[in-house]
Amino acid sequence: MITTTEAAEILDCHPSTVWRKAKAKRIPSIRIGNRYRFDELTLRTYAATGVIPVRGVRHA
């Protein structure tokens, strides 16, 4: 899990932008207390494709 500051580096934006997008559920994140954390692989996939990967979904 990475911090908002580390996520901002991956997404090439300001940490406050990452925080706002996480709060609005526009980027994949989890909230721990009053802080957001991000799965690095999921965030890098999102940054590269613009698609939030869905885990546990089976395709027919």
Biopython code that builds the backbone (N, CA, C, O; Angstrom):
import numpy as np
from Bio.PDB.StructureBuilder import StructureBuilder

atoms = [
    (1, "MET", "N", (0.853, -1.171, 0.000)),
    (1, "MET", "CA", (0.000, 0.000, 0.000)),
    (1, "MET", "C", (0.901, 1.236, 0.000)),
    (1, "MET", "O", (1.931, 1.282, 0.672)),
    (2, "ILE", "N", (0.478, 2.231, -0.774)),
    (2, "ILE", "CA", (1.260, 3.456, -0.866)),
    (2, "ILE", "C", (0.421, 4.648, -0.411)),
    (2, "ILE", "O", (-0.805, 4.579, -0.337)),
    (3, "THR", "N", (1.111, 5.727, -0.114)),
    (3, "THR", "CA", (0.464, 6.929, 0.414)),
    (3, "THR", "C", (-0.074, 7.811, -0.717)),
    (3, "THR", "O", (0.167, 7.561, -1.898)),
    (4, "THR", "N", (-0.799, 8.832, -0.318)),
    (4, "THR", "CA", (-1.325, 9.793, -1.285)),
    (4, "THR", "C", (-0.189, 10.500, -2.032)),
    (4, "THR", "O", (-0.293, 10.734, -3.236)),
    (5, "THR", "N", (0.871, 10.833, -1.338)),
    (5, "THR", "CA", (2.011, 11.495, -1.971)),
    (5, "THR", "C", (2.660, 10.584, -3.011)),
    (5, "THR", "O", (3.000, 11.033, -4.106)),
    (6, "GLU", "N", (2.832, 9.311, -2.672)),
    (6, "GLU", "CA", (3.414, 8.360, -3.622)),
    (6, "GLU", "C", (2.485, 8.141, -4.813)),
    (6, "GLU", "O", (2.941, 8.013, -5.949)),
    (7, "ALA", "N", (1.185, 8.098, -4.548)),
    (7, "ALA", "CA", (0.213, 7.949, -5.631)),
    (7, "ALA", "C", (0.253, 9.153, -6.562)),
    (7, "ALA", "O", (0.112, 9.007, -7.776)),
    (8, "ALA", "N", (0.444, 10.330, -6.005)),
    (8, "ALA", "CA", (0.523, 11.545, -6.815)),
    (8, "ALA", "C", (1.710, 11.491, -7.766)),
    (8, "ALA", "O", (1.625, 11.972, -8.896)),
    (9, "GLU", "N", (2.807, 10.913, -7.319)),
    (9, "GLU", "CA", (3.973, 10.774, -8.189)),
    (9, "GLU", "C", (3.655, 9.844, -9.362)),
    (9, "GLU", "O", (4.047, 10.126, -10.494)),
    (10, "ILE", "N", (2.960, 8.756, -9.107)),
    (10, "ILE", "CA", (2.591, 7.811, -10.158)),
    (10, "ILE", "C", (1.639, 8.460, -11.155)),
    (10, "ILE", "O", (1.777, 8.284, -12.366)),
    (11, "LEU", "N", (0.669, 9.215, -10.634)),
    (11, "LEU", "CA", (-0.342, 9.839, -11.490)),
    (11, "LEU", "C", (0.093, 11.191, -12.042)),
    (11, "LEU", "O", (-0.623, 11.801, -12.836)),
    (12, "ASP", "N", (1.265, 11.659, -11.624)),
    (12, "ASP", "CA", (1.815, 12.932, -12.083)),
    (12, "ASP", "C", (0.848, 14.089, -11.824)),
    (12, "ASP", "O", (0.496, 14.843, -12.731)),
    (13, "CYS", "N", (0.430, 14.207, -10.566)),
    (13, "CYS", "CA", (-0.448, 15.303, -10.163)),
    (13, "CYS", "C", (-0.168, 15.659, -8.711)),
    (13, "CYS", "O", (0.661, 15.021, -8.062)),
    (14, "HIS", "N", (-0.839, 16.649, -8.209)),
    (14, "HIS", "CA", (-0.655, 17.111, -6.831)),
    (14, "HIS", "C", (-1.354, 16.152, -5.860)),
    (14, "HIS", "O", (-2.411, 15.615, -6.191)),
    (15, "PRO", "N", (-0.789, 15.929, -4.673)),
    (15, "PRO", "CA", (-1.435, 15.046, -3.696)),
    (15, "PRO", "C", (-2.873, 15.437, -3.354)),
    (15, "PRO", "O", (-3.696, 14.560, -3.091)),
    (16, "SER", "N", (-3.191, 16.730, -3.354)),
    (16, "SER", "CA", (-4.569, 17.133, -3.053)),
    (16, "SER", "C", (-5.523, 16.685, -4.155)),
    (16, "SER", "O", (-6.691, 16.408, -3.884)),
    (17, "THR", "N", (-5.041, 16.612, -5.391)),
    (17, "THR", "CA", (-5.863, 16.107, -6.496)),
    (17, "THR", "C", (-6.149, 14.621, -6.291)),
    (17, "THR", "O", (-7.274, 14.165, -6.498)),
    (18, "VAL", "N", (-5.130, 13.874, -5.884)),
    (18, "VAL", "CA", (-5.312, 12.445, -5.602)),
    (18, "VAL", "C", (-6.329, 12.275, -4.482)),
    (18, "VAL", "O", (-7.220, 11.431, -4.578)),
    (19, "TRP", "N", (-6.205, 13.067, -3.422)),
    (19, "TRP", "CA", (-7.111, 12.970, -2.285)),
    (19, "TRP", "C", (-8.557, 13.238, -2.719)),
    (19, "TRP", "O", (-9.468, 12.503, -2.339)),
    (20, "ARG", "N", (-8.761, 14.293, -3.515)),
    (20, "ARG", "CA", (-10.121, 14.620, -3.976)),
    (20, "ARG", "C", (-10.695, 13.501, -4.841)),
    (20, "ARG", "O", (-11.866, 13.148, -4.698)),
    (21, "LYS", "N", (-9.880, 12.940, -5.738)),
    (21, "LYS", "CA", (-10.360, 11.860, -6.607)),
    (21, "LYS", "C", (-10.657, 10.605, -5.798)),
    (21, "LYS", "O", (-11.622, 9.897, -6.088)),
    (22, "ALA", "N", (-9.846, 10.324, -4.797)),
    (22, "ALA", "CA", (-10.103, 9.162, -3.939)),
    (22, "ALA", "C", (-11.401, 9.363, -3.153)),
    (22, "ALA", "O", (-12.218, 8.449, -3.044)),
    (23, "LYS", "N", (-11.578, 10.548, -2.618)),
    (23, "LYS", "CA", (-12.796, 10.858, -1.856)),
    (23, "LYS", "C", (-14.037, 10.718, -2.727)),
    (23, "LYS", "O", (-15.079, 10.257, -2.261)),
    (24, "ALA", "N", (-13.927, 11.118, -3.999)),
    (24, "ALA", "CA", (-15.056, 11.030, -4.935)),
    (24, "ALA", "C", (-15.181, 9.644, -5.569)),
    (24, "ALA", "O", (-16.052, 9.409, -6.406)),
    (25, "LYS", "N", (-14.292, 8.724, -5.155)),
    (25, "LYS", "CA", (-14.280, 7.338, -5.668)),
    (25, "LYS", "C", (-14.020, 7.292, -7.174)),
    (25, "LYS", "O", (-14.562, 6.442, -7.880)),
    (26, "ARG", "N", (-13.185, 8.215, -7.658)),
    (26, "ARG", "CA", (-12.838, 8.248, -9.075)),
    (26, "ARG", "C", (-11.533, 7.513, -9.367)),
    (26, "ARG", "O", (-11.209, 7.238, -10.522)),
    (27, "ILE", "N", (-10.777, 7.194, -8.290)),
    (27, "ILE", "CA", (-9.589, 6.360, -8.446)),
    (27, "ILE", "C", (-9.634, 5.276, -7.374)),
    (27, "ILE", "O", (-10.209, 5.489, -6.307)),
    (28, "PRO", "N", (-9.036, 4.117, -7.643)),
    (28, "PRO", "CA", (-9.090, 3.011, -6.694)),
    (28, "PRO", "C", (-8.288, 3.320, -5.427)),
    (28, "PRO", "O", (-7.107, 3.662, -5.496)),
    (29, "SER", "N", (-8.942, 3.196, -4.276)),
    (29, "SER", "CA", (-8.277, 3.483, -3.002)),
    (29, "SER", "C", (-9.034, 2.798, -1.873)),
    (29, "SER", "O", (-10.157, 2.323, -2.043)),
    (30, "ILE", "N", (-8.383, 2.764, -0.716)),
    (30, "ILE", "CA", (-9.076, 2.347, 0.504)),
    (30, "ILE", "C", (-8.816, 3.428, 1.546)),
    (30, "ILE", "O", (-7.796, 4.116, 1.514)),
    (31, "ARG", "N", (-9.746, 3.558, 2.452)),
    (31, "ARG", "CA", (-9.600, 4.565, 3.491)),
    (31, "ARG", "C", (-9.263, 3.869, 4.798)),
    (31, "ARG", "O", (-9.940, 2.930, 5.214)),
    (32, "ILE", "N", (-8.211, 4.344, 5.431)),
    (32, "ILE", "CA", (-7.792, 3.826, 6.732)),
    (32, "ILE", "C", (-7.792, 5.019, 7.676)),
    (32, "ILE", "O", (-6.915, 5.881, 7.605)),
    (33, "GLY", "N", (-8.780, 5.061, 8.558)),
    (33, "GLY", "CA", (-8.933, 6.232, 9.422)),
    (33, "GLY", "C", (-9.293, 7.431, 8.577)),
    (33, "GLY", "O", (-10.282, 7.408, 7.845)),
    (34, "ASN", "N", (-8.494, 8.480, 8.676)),
    (34, "ASN", "CA", (-8.761, 9.671, 7.870)),
    (34, "ASN", "C", (-7.784, 9.793, 6.695)),
    (34, "ASN", "O", (-7.645, 10.862, 6.101)),
    (35, "ARG", "N", (-7.112, 8.689, 6.369)),
    (35, "ARG", "CA", (-6.135, 8.704, 5.278)),
    (35, "ARG", "C", (-6.517, 7.705, 4.199)),
    (35, "ARG", "O", (-7.155, 6.687, 4.468)),
    (36, "TYR", "N", (-6.117, 8.012, 2.979)),
    (36, "TYR", "CA", (-6.325, 7.093, 1.861)),
    (36, "TYR", "C", (-5.030, 6.361, 1.569)),
    (36, "TYR", "O", (-3.940, 6.922, 1.678)),
    (37, "ARG", "N", (-5.169, 5.094, 1.194)),
    (37, "ARG", "CA", (-4.039, 4.280, 0.763)),
    (37, "ARG", "C", (-4.396, 3.655, -0.570)),
    (37, "ARG", "O", (-5.568, 3.481, -0.904)),
    (38, "PHE", "N", (-3.358, 3.321, -1.327)),
    (38, "PHE", "CA", (-3.543, 2.858, -2.697)),
    (38, "PHE", "C", (-2.701, 1.617, -2.942)),
    (38, "PHE", "O", (-1.558, 1.538, -2.493)),
    (39, "ASP", "N", (-3.264, 0.646, -3.657)),
    (39, "ASP", "CA", (-2.507, -0.515, -4.097)),
    (39, "ASP", "C", (-1.685, -0.075, -5.304)),
    (39, "ASP", "O", (-2.238, 0.397, -6.298)),
    (40, "GLU", "N", (-0.367, -0.229, -5.218)),
    (40, "GLU", "CA", (0.494, 0.309, -6.268)),
    (40, "GLU", "C", (0.220, -0.305, -7.639)),
    (40, "GLU", "O", (0.147, 0.420, -8.630)),
    (41, "LEU", "N", (0.068, -1.620, -7.713)),
    (41, "LEU", "CA", (-0.176, -2.274, -9.004)),
    (41, "LEU", "C", (-1.501, -1.816, -9.608)),
    (41, "LEU", "O", (-1.573, -1.523, -10.802)),
    (42, "THR", "N", (-2.537, -1.754, -8.795)),
    (42, "THR", "CA", (-3.843, -1.305, -9.274)),
    (42, "THR", "C", (-3.771, 0.136, -9.762)),
    (42, "THR", "O", (-4.345, 0.477, -10.796)),
    (43, "LEU", "N", (-3.067, 0.976, -9.019)),
    (43, "LEU", "CA", (-2.954, 2.378, -9.400)),
    (43, "LEU", "C", (-2.148, 2.543, -10.688)),
    (43, "LEU", "O", (-2.493, 3.365, -11.536)),
    (44, "ARG", "N", (-1.080, 1.766, -10.834)),
    (44, "ARG", "CA", (-0.284, 1.846, -12.075)),
    (44, "ARG", "C", (-1.103, 1.372, -13.275)),
    (44, "ARG", "O", (-1.003, 1.947, -14.358)),
    (45, "THR", "N", (-1.911, 0.328, -13.087)),
    (45, "THR", "CA", (-2.792, -0.142, -14.155)),
    (45, "THR", "C", (-3.788, 0.948, -14.525)),
    (45, "THR", "O", (-4.026, 1.214, -15.703)),
    (46, "TYR", "N", (-4.364, 1.571, -13.510)),
    (46, "TYR", "CA", (-5.310, 2.669, -13.746)),
    (46, "TYR", "C", (-4.622, 3.819, -14.484)),
    (46, "TYR", "O", (-5.192, 4.383, -15.419)),
    (47, "ALA", "N", (-3.402, 4.170, -14.072)),
    (47, "ALA", "CA", (-2.682, 5.277, -14.699)),
    (47, "ALA", "C", (-2.381, 4.979, -16.167)),
    (47, "ALA", "O", (-2.420, 5.878, -17.007)),
    (48, "ALA", "N", (-2.083, 3.723, -16.473)),
    (48, "ALA", "CA", (-1.725, 3.357, -17.845)),
    (48, "ALA", "C", (-2.933, 3.203, -18.762)),
    (48, "ALA", "O", (-2.855, 3.497, -19.955)),
    (49, "THR", "N", (-4.059, 2.739, -18.199)),
    (49, "THR", "CA", (-5.206, 2.402, -19.044)),
    (49, "THR", "C", (-6.439, 3.255, -18.795)),
    (49, "THR", "O", (-7.308, 3.357, -19.661)),
    (50, "GLY", "N", (-6.523, 3.865, -17.627)),
    (50, "GLY", "CA", (-7.729, 4.612, -17.273)),
    (50, "GLY", "C", (-8.863, 3.717, -16.812)),
    (50, "GLY", "O", (-9.986, 4.173, -16.598)),
    (51, "VAL", "N", (-8.551, 2.424, -16.659)),
    (51, "VAL", "CA", (-9.551, 1.437, -16.253)),
    (51, "VAL", "C", (-9.177, 0.906, -14.874)),
    (51, "VAL", "O", (-8.022, 0.561, -14.621)),
    (52, "ILE", "N", (-10.159, 0.845, -13.994)),
    (52, "ILE", "CA", (-9.928, 0.270, -12.675)),
    (52, "ILE", "C", (-10.073, -1.242, -12.794)),
    (52, "ILE", "O", (-11.156, -1.727, -13.123)),
    (53, "PRO", "N", (-9.000, -2.006, -12.531)),
    (53, "PRO", "CA", (-9.110, -3.451, -12.641)),
    (53, "PRO", "C", (-10.066, -4.013, -11.585)),
    (53, "PRO", "O", (-10.059, -3.578, -10.433)),
    (54, "VAL", "N", (-10.875, -4.970, -11.987)),
    (54, "VAL", "CA", (-11.822, -5.607, -11.073)),
    (54, "VAL", "C", (-11.316, -6.990, -10.759)),
    (54, "VAL", "O", (-11.123, -7.811, -11.655)),
    (55, "ARG", "N", (-11.103, -7.245, -9.491)),
    (55, "ARG", "CA", (-10.596, -8.549, -9.076)),
    (55, "ARG", "C", (-11.738, -9.451, -8.669)),
    (55, "ARG", "O", (-12.743, -8.993, -8.126)),
    (56, "GLY", "N", (-11.582, -10.725, -8.929)),
    (56, "GLY", "CA", (-12.575, -11.699, -8.511)),
    (56, "GLY", "C", (-13.737, -11.839, -9.456)),
    (56, "GLY", "O", (-14.712, -12.515, -9.127)),
    (57, "VAL", "N", (-13.674, -11.228, -10.613)),
    (57, "VAL", "CA", (-14.751, -11.333, -11.599)),
    (57, "VAL", "C", (-14.324, -12.347, -12.655)),
    (57, "VAL", "O", (-13.250, -12.227, -13.243)),
    (58, "ARG", "N", (-15.152, -13.320, -12.885)),
    (58, "ARG", "CA", (-14.852, -14.341, -13.887)),
    (58, "ARG", "C", (-15.580, -14.013, -15.172)),
    (58, "ARG", "O", (-16.763, -13.675, -15.162)),
    (59, "HIS", "N", (-14.875, -14.113, -16.259)),
    (59, "HIS", "CA", (-15.468, -13.857, -17.566)),
    (59, "HIS", "C", (-15.818, -15.167, -18.226)),
    (59, "HIS", "O", (-15.052, -16.128, -18.155)),
    (60, "ALA", "N", (-16.978, -15.217, -18.873)),
    (60, "ALA", "CA", (-17.438, -16.451, -19.512)),
    (60, "ALA", "C", (-16.762, -16.669, -20.839)),
    (60, "ALA", "O", (-17.033, -17.663, -21.513)),
]
sb = StructureBuilder()
sb.init_structure("model")
sb.init_model(0)
sb.init_chain("A")
sb.init_seg("    ")
for serial, (resi, resn, name, xyz) in enumerate(atoms, 1):
    if name == "N":
        sb.init_residue(resn, " ", resi, " ")
    sb.init_atom(name, np.array(xyz, "f"), 0.0, 1.0, " ", f" {name:<3s}", serial, name[0])
structure = sb.get_structure()
